[in-house]
Amino acid sequence: MKRSWLLLGALVLAGCSQTASPTFIEGHYYMAGDPACVNYMMHKTDPIIGCLNSKNQRTGLRRAMTDQQLYVYQSNQAIAAQENAAVSAQISANNAALNAQTANTLQSVRRNAGFN
């Protein structure tokens, strides 16, 4: 149970941060969208973007992703989605068990107090 809450907390925190993700730009995918690459400029001849932060300051260059890098990213995303579904199912099961236990306790208290 403790592990589930820790995992859920990590997932929530991860969802709140801005992370790079594959972005399709002029025929290629680049990792962009994080704070260091909010905006970009295309290189004139090579499949490279120049990244800019939110203040339009240059933060570095990024090459286009290879097909293998894109495949690995997509595979990792699918695995994470499956893990999230499993955690959600476990949380739902835990909530149902707690609700049943609470209802049983309330019924027992009412019976012992003479309300039923």
N, C-alpha and C positions, 0 to 999 in steps of 0.2 A: 504494500500500500504506500509506504513512504517513497519507494522508488518511482511509483506512478506520479506522485505529486511533484517530485523533483524533475522528472521528465517533462511533465506538463508545464512547469515553471520555465524550464529551458526553452520549450517550444514557444511559449508566449513571448519571452524575451527575444528570441530569434525573429519572431514575426514583427516585432516593433522596430527592429533596426533595419536600415536601408542597406540591402546587399546588392551586389552586382548580379545581373542575370543576362543570358544571351539576348542580344538586341540585333535585329536584322537591319543592316545599314548597307545600302548600295551593293547588294549581292553577297554579302558575307555576314557572319555572326561575330559580334564582339561582346566581351563582358563589359557591361556599362550599367549605369543607373545607381551606383553607389555614390557616397558623398564626394569621392575623388574624381568621379566621372559623370557629373550631372549633365554636362554639355560636352560636345566633341567637335573636332574639325577633322575632315578627311585629309589624308596625305594625297598629294597629287598623283603619284604613280604606284605606290605600294599599298597592299591591303592593311593599312595601319591607320588608327585614329589617334589624334592628340586629345587627351582628356582635359576638361576644365572643371573646376569646382563651382559651387554656387556663386562665388564672387568673380567668376570668369578668369581665375588664375590657372595657368597651366600646371598640371599635376603629373604629366608623364604620357608615354605612348603605350598603346596596346595593339598587338597584332590580331588579325582575324583568327578565330578559333578553327582548329582542324576538325574534320569530320569526327575523328575519334574523341576529341575533347568535348564536342557537342553531345555525342552519344553517351559518354560517361556522365556528363551533367544531367542529361535527361533520365538516365538510369538511376542516378542518386536521388533525383526528385521523385521518381516513381516509388523507390524504396521508402523515402521519407513519408510519402502520402499513405503507404500501407501501414507504416508504424504509427502514424497519427490516427488512422482509423482504428487500429488495435487499442491504442490508449483511450480513444473516445468510447469504444465499446466497453472497456474495463471501467471507465468512470461511470457510464450509464448503469452497468451492473451493480457497482458499489452504491450508487444513489438509490437504485431500486431496493437493495438490501437494507440500506439505512431507513428508507421510507417505511418498509415493512416492519422493521424493528421499532421504529418510533410509534407506528400505529398500534403494535402489540403492547408496548409499554403504556401508552395512553389508555388503552382498553383495560389493562390490568389495574392501573391507578384508579380509574373510574369505578371498576368493580369493587376494589378494596375500600373505596371511599363511600360506597353505597349509592352511586349515581345510576347504576344499571340494574 
